[in-house]
Amino acid sequence: MTAAEIKEAIVDILSDIAPDEDLSGLKEDVPFRDQLELDSMDFLDIVMELRKRYRLQIPEQDYPELASMNQTVTYLEPLMKDL
Amino acid sequence: MPGPPQIPSEWWGETPCQTPINPVRSWVCYYSGIWPTVPGLAEEPPPIRPPECPFAPADEPPMAVQRPEQQRIVITGVGLTAPNGDSLAQFRESLLSGRSGVVDYEIRYFGKTLAGICHFDEVKYQRRKEIRRGTRAGSIGIYCTREAIADSGLDWDNVDRSTVGVYVGTTEHGNVETENEIYQIKAYDYDCSYWSHHHNPRTVANSPAGEIALNAGVTGPHYTIGAACAAGNAGLIQGVQMLRLGECDLALVGGVSESIHTFGIFAGFSSQGALARHDDPAKASRPFDRDRNGIVVAEGGCMFVLERLTDARARGARLYGEIVGYAMNTDATDFVLPNADRQAECIRLALKRAEITADQIDIVNTHATATVSGDIEECKALRQVWPGGGRTRFNNTKSFIGHAMGAAGALELAGNLPAFDDGVCHPTINLDSLDPECELPGLVANQPQQAGQVEYLLNNSFGMLGINSVVIVRRI
């Protein structure tokens, strides 16, 4: 998957987790939790959806790498390049 | 309280107390409701009160329960969702017009069946994210509670939420979520790392009440009451008790059910030979009918706002009725088969606590679920308490909507409350050929009946493991 495709996949996951939010203005360099109403359980949903949809097992120590869109894409790119 | 009374001479001898009494005792009896021990006289309170007490306040019904006002608990708000109505007005209209809420339904593994399905506006009081986070039972409970609060006219923003209690009856909780998770992880070869982190908060037994408290900002006590199909009544009874104990100043009570979203309940009733089947869904739930063949499972909910009479009157609240009697007991005879004797004892205990006789009840909402033995046993119990020839009418709500499980008791009581105002007893429908073993004088079949001035409603709700509950509500 390309960086653009990964970004699209993350937005798709976020739209399920936060269905009341308008994601069109999502700032890519700002942490998700600073601009969306997401708590720790919602964050775990991101991890779970990546696991379910792409069979990605993200170790707990790497969770901080999923803080913003830019960070997430950077972290996932090598893991998803062959998908 | 007036001074020494001029007691009519006929009250001195054989009185409605059915025993010779002395004036002191009758004075206490008639004015305070207290029945003191008097040497040589019976210990029991009088089974009935004088039909008209000339010393009673003019605005007081003649046979009022004389509790201190702080101990008198009234219903001041109703919110509900049923398969045939999402408000009390809609629900009542359906019950008077014979409109069923039972439809064709299909659920994984079990396949095609019938169910009562609700159509309330989920996003009226919840955001979509909250709906996703919680459970169907929670959404039902939230909708009903918020509707009840709105109906009560309470200035909710200024209510001290730490003094509010939430007591919600459920038949079962957690099966829906557990079935969902197992179904989901099947796609991952049952790898438990795919099991949702939402599972535990969704399935803890207090979940529906907790979701209500979270949504409504209630910081007083909240919990569910697991009471099988007696749960709706049990939630209401718990609220009455907590208000009388001073554990809360406002109680949000009732019952909810999400059971149609678990295939297990359909499969379980089917294996018991107790799941209804019919080509016409609207005719499938047919209590007392010779051709009944089981239960139609329904979802639904009903929540009441309960207050002390003093508080309700102080704010000028609308009073739907006063809960003047209740009882719960246990068969202790079987896991599933009911026991008419214990049910009759439960009814009699509720009547005793309400200090009224069976014949004073205007309408009995029967529990009957349309199982063969369940309906017969309840009718045996009812015939014990009402041997016949009386004025009491009997109806049934499940014939319209199916069995809303934990919500049934509360929903069925709610559907009858408007009878205090319109004087109409809604019927039991689908009664084409009465099972002779279900014969009940006063059974209102298929068409509503004018009942005159309705003073008392009695609501039966019974459940598995022999749990019985009865609630009596008086017009106020």
HADDOCK unambig.tbl for C-alpha pairs under 7 A between the chains (distance, minus, plus):
assign (segid A and resid 17 and name CA) (segid B and resid 129 and name CA) 6.81 0.50 0.50
assign (segid A and resid 18 and name CA) (segid B and resid 129 and name CA) 5.69 0.50 0.50
assign (segid A and resid 19 and name CA) (segid B and resid 128 and name CA) 6.07 0.50 0.50
assign (segid A and resid 19 and name CA) (segid B and resid 129 and name CA) 5.85 0.50 0.50
assign (segid A and resid 20 and name CA) (segid B and resid 127 and name CA) 6.79 0.50 0.50
assign (segid A and resid 20 and name CA) (segid B and resid 128 and name CA) 6.15 0.50 0.50
assign (segid A and resid 20 and name CA) (segid B and resid 129 and name CA) 6.49 0.50 0.50
assign (segid A and resid 52 and name CA) (segid B and resid 194 and name CA) 6.99 0.50 0.50
